[in-house]
């Protein structure tokens, strides 16, 4: 850290936090960049974040991929991240399973630093796994509402349960999002959410937002179908070629028979002419 730009702030490695708003406003642009670089981007056991296993990770990253692809196609400016460190001013660092921020450019980030970005989260989604039910259903409910996060969804795929919360008229307080035909509407995402065969599914109207595995399966099925069509076409072409060769062979055989018959007829006529000449010669004698 450059001594020419001292920072009136230090980081507690056991409890890393972003500076408060007033401390941030006193900093220069260079000091802010230094602070942003100092904040840990990977949160492990030392910060109280326990690994949840493959099922948890796959749920996070297939959701992030599906939503990023969906908004990339629609052109809507919304940033989607998964398992990323989030720093609010003066708050203990936390890492939602998936979060969304509206009207933000999509580029690579190492963490979400509210002071640096100038904007907090608009939506969080948490998957409830072993040991996380109280944190997701109680602690996060209070914390995310206090931080002004517009929507919060809790997904328990093991029990097939999905709950949604949205900020109400009273600041810092969530109200429930009520299901409509088995789905929960997200005003932030402009999508419906529902549990579908042990996974969290998003719907754009009646159309499900596809996951990467589904698009891969569809692509492979299309490739198999195209390969089958190509095989059928090749087999049909082979049969047609065989038929054409057989027809050509039959035509040549018929042509040869016609030539032989013509030659035989010619020879017979020639022989007859010779016999007639011989008869005429005998008559004259």
NUMARZA-544727 format. One record per residue: residue in one letter; x, y, z of N, C-alpha, C, O, CB in turn. Coordinates in steps of 0.2 Angstrom, whole numbers, plus 5000, padded with zeros to 4 digits. Atoms other than C-alpha are relative to their C-alpha. Glycine has a CB too. Layout:
NUMARZA-544727
aXYZXYZXYZXYZXYZ
...
***
This chain:
NUMARZA-544727
x500449945000500050005000500450065000500950065004499550005006
x499649945001500750174995500050045006499450065008499950044994
x500049954994501250285010499850074998499650115003500750005003
x500249935003500850434999499250015001499050065000500350014993
x500750005000499050385000499749965006499449915005499749974994
x500250044994498750325018499249995001498850044999500250035007
x500750024999497050245022499850005007500149965011499849944996
x500250004993496150285038499549945001499049955004499750065002
x500550065000495450105038500549945000500949944996499550004995
x499650075001496149925041499549955000498949955002500549995007
x500450065001495449755037500149955005500749945007500149974993
x500050064995495049625050500049944996499449924994499550015005
x500050065004495549465042499549955002499349914998500749974999
x500550054998494449365053499350024999498849984999500149995008
x500749985002492949475049500050064995499950124997499750035007
x499949945005493249575033499450044999498850014997500349974994
x500649965002492049715030500250064996500850094996499750035007
x499949945004491849865018500050065005499750065010499550004995
x500149944995492150035026499350035000498950024995500550064997
x500749975000490650135031500050054995500550074992499950035007
x500249955005489850265020500550065001500850084996499350024999
x499649934999490750415028500749994999501150034996499950025007
x499350025001492450325028500150004993500750024990500249945004
x499950015007492250285010500050064996500450074991499449954997
x500049945003491750455005500650055001500850094997499450045002
x499449964999493350525013500649984996501150014995500150005007
x499450035004494450415002500050034993499650054990499949925000
x499949995007495250454986499849954995499749894998500750034999
x500150065005494950354970500549955001500349895000500050034993
x499450055000496650274972499949965007500049905007500750035000
x500150034993496250234991499449954999499449895002499950055005
x500650055001494550154986500249944996500049894998499450044996
x499850065004495350044973500549965004500449895003500550034994
x499650054996496649984986499649965005499749905006500550055004
x500450044996495249944998499649944996499649894999499550055003
x500450055003494249854985500549944998500249884998499850034993
x499550065002495849744980500149965007500349915006500650034997
x499850044994496149704999499449965002499549915006500150055005
x500650044997494349635002500149934997500149924991499450034998
x499950075002494449445001499449984995498850004996500049955005
x500550025005493449374986499849925001499349914998500250014993
x500250074999493449184991499949995007500450015011500649964997
x500150014993492649145007499949935002499649894998499350035002
x500050074998492948985016499849995007499550035010500749974999
x500250024993492848895033500250065005499850075010500349935001
x499749954995493849035041499550065001499550095006500650034998
x500649955000492349155037499449975002498850015002500050044994
x500650034998491049035043499649974994499049964995499650055003
x500450025006490548975025500249934999500849914997500250044994
x499950075001490448785024499849974993499349994990499649965006
x500250035007490548685008499449955001499349925006500649964998
x500750045000488848605003500049944996499549904996499550054999
x500050065005489348474990499850024993499650074992499649955003
x500149995007489048444972499350024999499250074994500149934997
x500749995002487148454972499950085001499550114997499549965005
x500149924999487248634980500350044995500050084992500350015007
x499749965005488548694968499750004993499750054990500849975000
x500350015006487748624953499350044999499250074994499849934998
x500649965000486048704958500250084999499850114995499650005006
x499849935000486948874960500250024992500050074989500650025004
x499749985006487948874944499649984993499650024988500749964999
x500550015006486548794932499550065000499350084995499749935001
x500449955000485448934938500350064998500050104994499850025008
x499649945003486749074935500149994992499950044989500750005003
x499950005007487049004918499450014996499450044991500349934998
x500650005004485248984913499850085000499550104995499549965004
x500249935000484849164919500450054996500250094993500050035007
x499649965004486349244911499949994993499950044989500849985001
x500250015008485949164894499350034999499350064993500049924999
x500749975001484149214896500050084999499750104994499549985006
x500049935000484549394899500550034994500450084992500250035007
x499649985006485949394886499750004994499850044989500649955000
x500450015006484749344873499550065000499350094994499649945000
x500549955000483449474879500350074999499950124998499549995006
x499749945000484649614880499950045006500150105007499850044994
x500249964994484049664897500750015005501049965005499549975005
x499449994996485449744909499849975007499650015011500250074999
x500150024993485449634924500649955001500749914997499349965001
x499450044998486949554933499849945004499449955009500550055003
x500150064996486849374939500649975003501149964999499649954996
x499450034997488149304951499849945004499249945007500450055003
x500150064996488249144961500649995005501249995002499949934996
x499550024995489249104977500650065000501250045000500349934998
x499549955001490149274976499950045007499450065010499850054994
x499949964994490749384991499650064999499750104994500750015002
x500449935000489549534995500250045006500250025011499349984999
x499849954994490149685005499650065000499650104995500750024999
x500449944999488949815011500450045005500850015009499349985003
x499649954996489649965020499949985008499349985010499850074999
x500050014993490049915038499749935002499749915008499750055004
x500350064998489249745037500549944999500949944995499449994995
x499650065001489949575039499949974993499349974990499849945005
x500050035007490349495022499549945000499549905005500749984998
x500550065001489049365016500149984992500350024988499350025002
x500050025007488849265000499449964998499349905000500649954999
x500650035002487149224993500149954995500649954992499550054997
x499950065005486949064983499950034993500450024989499449955001
x500149965007486249174968499850075002499350075006499649964995
x500349934999485949364967500050034993500350014989500450045005
x500149965006485349484954500150075002499850105007499449984997
x500049924999485649674952499850034993500150014988500850025002
x500349975006484649774940500450064997500850095001499350025001
x499849945004485249904927500850005001501150065003499750065002
x499250014999487149844929500349974994500049924992500149975007
x499650035005488349804915500249935002500449925008500650044997
x499750064999488849624914500749994998500949994992499549944996
x499350015001490649604916500349965006500049955011500450064999
x499750044995491849494926500250045006500450095006500649964997
x499949974993491949534945500349955004500149895004499450035003
x499750054995492949454959499650005006499649955010500750025002
x500550004995491649514972499550064999499650104994500450015007
x500549945001490149634974500150045006499950035011499349974999
x499849954995490749784983499550064999499650104995500750025000
x500549955001489249904986500350075000500150114996499549995006
x499749935000490350054990500350014993500250074990500550015005
x499749995007491250024973499550004995499650044990500549944999
x500550015005489749974963499550065000499250084995499749945000
x500549954999488650114970499349975000498850014999500150054994
x500750035000487149994971500149935004500549895003499849994993
x500050064997486649854982499649944996499449964990499650015007
x500450065004485749684977499350015000499050055004500249935004
x500750005001484049674971499649945001499049945003499850024993
x500450064999483649494973500649955002501149955000499749974994
x499550054998484449344982499649935000499049935001500250015007
x500350074999484049154981500549965004501149965002499949974992
x499650044996484649034994499749934999499149924999500050025007
x500250075000484548844993500149975007500649985010500449954995
x500050024993484148765010500349934999500049884996499350005003
x499750075000485248615013500149985007499950025012500750004996
x500050034993485748515029500450065004500950085002500549945000
x499749964995486048635043500050084998500250125002500849995000
x500049935001485648795034499350035000499250094998500250014992
x500749985000483748805037499950065004499650115002499649955002
x500149954996483848925051500350074997500050124998500349995007
x499749945003485049045042499650024995499550084994500749984998
x500449985006484049045026499350035002499150084999499949944995
x500749994999482349055034499950065005499450095006499649945002
x500149954995482649175049500550055000500350114999500149965007
x499549945000484349265049500050044994500050104994500749975002
x500049965006484349305031499450044998499450094995500149954994
x500649965001482549355031500150075003499850125000499449965003
x499949934997482949495043500550044997500550104996500249995008
x499449975003484649535036499850034993500050094992500649965000
x500149985006484149545018499450064999499550104995499849944995
x500549945000482549655022500350065002500250125000499449985004
x499749944997483649775033500450034994500550094994500449985006
x499649975005484849795018499750034994500050054990500549944998
x500449985006483449835006500049964994499949994989500350074999
x500150055006483549684995499349994998498949975002500449945001
x500750005002481949694985499749935001499149935004499950024993
x500350075000481649504984500449955003501149955002499749984993
x499750054997482149354993499649934999499149935001500250015007
x500450065001481749174988500449945003501149945003499949984992
x499750064997482149014998499849944997499249924997499950005008
x500250065003482148844989500349945004500949935005500350004993
x499850074996482148674998499849954995499249924995499650005007
x500250055005482148554983499949935003499549895001500550004995
x500150074997482248404995499349995003499149945002500549995006
x500750014998480548445002499550034995498950034996499950045007
x500549975005479848524986499750075002499250085000499549954998
x500349944997479648694995500350064997500950064996500050005008
x499749945003479848864988499650065003499050065003500050014992
x500349944997479549024998500350064997500950074995500150005008
x499849945002479649204992499850065004499350065007499850014993
x500149944996479749375000500250064996500650064992500450005007
x499949935004479649554994499950055005499550055009499550004994
x500049954996479949715002499350045000499050044994500550064999
x500749975000478249795007500050085001500650115000499649975006
x500049934999477749975011500450025006500650085006499250025001
x499649984994478549975028500849984999500949924997499849965006
x499350015001480449995026500349955004500249945010500450075001
x499650064997481549845030499649945002499849915007500350035006
x500450054998480149725031499749964994499549994989499450025004
x500250055005479749575020499249985001499049975006500449944999
x500750045000477949515015500149944995500549944991499550054997
x499950065004477649345007499850014993499450064992499649955003
x500250015006477549314989499549944999499749895000500650004995
x500550065000475949214986500049974993500150004988499350035002
x500050045006475949074973499450014996498850024998500149935002
x500550005005474949084957500049944996500549944992500050074996
x500050065003474548924950500649965001500949934996499950014992
x499450044998475948844959500750034999501250005000500049934997
x499449975001477248974954500050075004499550095006500150024992
x499949944997478049124962500350054995500750044992500550005006
x499849955005478249284952500550055003500550075009499450054998
x499549954998479849384953500050064996500050064990500749974999
x500049945003479649564949500750024998500850064993499750065004
x499349985002481549584948500249964994500449994989500549985006
x499850045006481849444936499550004995499749994989500149935002
x500650005005480149464927499949934998499849914992500250044994
x500150075001480049274928499649975006499649995011500749964999
x500350044995479049144937500549955003500949934999499449964998
x499550054997479949024949499549945003499049955005500450035006
x500450064997479348844954500549945000501049944997499449984995
x499650065000480048674959499849954995499249944994499949975008
x500150055005480148554945500449955000501049954998500050044993
x499650065000480748384947500750015004501250005001500149974993
x499449994995481948424962500550054997501150054999500349935000
x499549945002482648584954499650065000499050064998500449984993
x500349945001482248764954499950024993500450024989500350065004
x500149985008481448814937499750075000499350095004499549944997
x500249935002481148984929499649994994499749954990500650054999
x500550005006479749014917499950084998499850125001499349975002
x500249945003479549154905499349994996499349974991500650024994
x500750015002477649154903499949925000500049905006499950024992
x500150075000477348974898500649964999500649904999499449984996
x499450035002479048934892500550005006500750055009500350044994
x499550004995480348864904500750024997500850024992500149925002
x499349985002482048944904500549945000500549915006500350065005
x499650065000483248804899500650005003501050055004500149984993
x499350004997484748744908500549974995500349954990500049955006
x499450025005486448704900499949934998500049914992500650015003
x500150075001486148514902499549994995499549944991499949965007
x500650015005484448524893500250024993500049994988499450045003
x499849985006485148624879500549954997500549944991500350075000
x499550055002486648504878499649934997499849904992500549985005
x500450065002485348354878499750014993499649974989499649985005
x500449985006484348444865500450004993500349974988499650065000
x499550005005485848474854500249934998500349914992500650045002
x499850075001486448294856499449964996499549924992500249965006
x500650035003484648234851500050024993499849984989499450015004
x500149985007484648344836500649974996500549964990500150085000
x499550035004486348284831499949924998500049904993500750005004
x500150075001485848104833499449994995499549954990499749965006
x500550015005484248134823500350024993500149994988499450055002
x499749985007485248224809500549944998500549934992500450065001
x499650065002486448074809499649954998499849914993500549985006
x500450055002485047954808499750024993499649984988499449995005
x500349985007484248054793500650004995500449974990499850085001
x499550015005485948064785500249934998500349914992500750035003
x499950075001486147874787499449974996499649934991500049965007
x500650035004484347844780500150034993500049994988499450035003
x499949975007484747964765500649964997500549954991500250075001
x499450045003486447874762499849934998500049914993500650005005
x500350075001485547704763499650014994499649964989499749975006
x500449995006484247774751500450014994500249984988499550055001
x499649995006485547834739500449944998500549934992500550065002
x499650065002486547674740499549954996499749924991500249965006
x500550045003484947574736499850034993499849994988499350005004
x500149975006484547694722500649994995500449974989499850085000
x499450015004486347674715500049934998500149914992500650025004
x500050075002486147484716499549994995499649954990499949965007
x500650015005484447494707500250034993500150004988499450045003
x499849975006485247614694500549954996500549944990500350075001
x499650045002486647494692499749934997499949914991500649985005
x500450065003485447344690499750024994499749974989499649985006
x500349985006484447434678500550014994500349994988499650075001
x499549995005485947484668500349934997500449924991500750045002
x499850065002486547304668499549964996499649934991500249965007
x500550035004484847244662499950034993499849994989499350015004
x500049965006484847374649500549974995500449964989500050085000
x499550035004486547314643499949934997500049914992500750015004
x500250075002485947134643499550004995499649964990499849965006
x500550005005484447174633500350034993500150004988499450055002
x499649985006485547274621500449954997500449944990500450065002
x499650055003486647134619499649944997499849914992500549965006
x500450055003485247014616499750024994499749984989499449985005
x500249985006484547124603500550004995500449994989499750085001
x499450015005486247134595500149934997500249924991500650035003
x500050075002486346944595499549984995499649954990500149965006
x500650025004484646924588500050044993499950014988499350035003
x500049975007484947054574500649974996500549964990500250085001
x499550045003486546964570499849944997499949924992500749995004
x500350065003485646804569499650014995499649974990499749965006
x500449995005484346874559500350024993500150004988499550065002
x499649985006485546954547500449944997500349934991500650055002
x499650075003486546784545499449964997499649934992500349975006
x500650045003484846694542499850034993499849994989499450005005
x500249975006484346824529500649994994500449974989499950075001
x499550005005486046814521500149924997500249914991500750015003
x500050075002486046624521499449984995499549954990499949955006
x500650015004484246624513500250034993500050004988499450035003
x499849975007484946744499500449954997500449954990500350075001
x499550055003486346624496499749944997499849924991500649985005
x500450065002485146474495499650024993499649984989499649985005
x500449985005484046574483500450014993500249994988499650065001
x499549995005485546614472500249934997500249924991500650045002
x499850075002486046434471499449974996499549934991500249965007
x500650035004484246384466500050034993499849994988499450015004
x500049965007484246514452500549974996500449964990500150075001
x499450035004485946444446499849934998500049914992500650005004
x500250075002485246264446499550004995499549964990499849965006
x500549995005483746324436500350014993500149984988499550055002
x499749985006484846404423500349944997500449934990500450065001
x499650065003485846244421499549954997499749904995500549975005
***
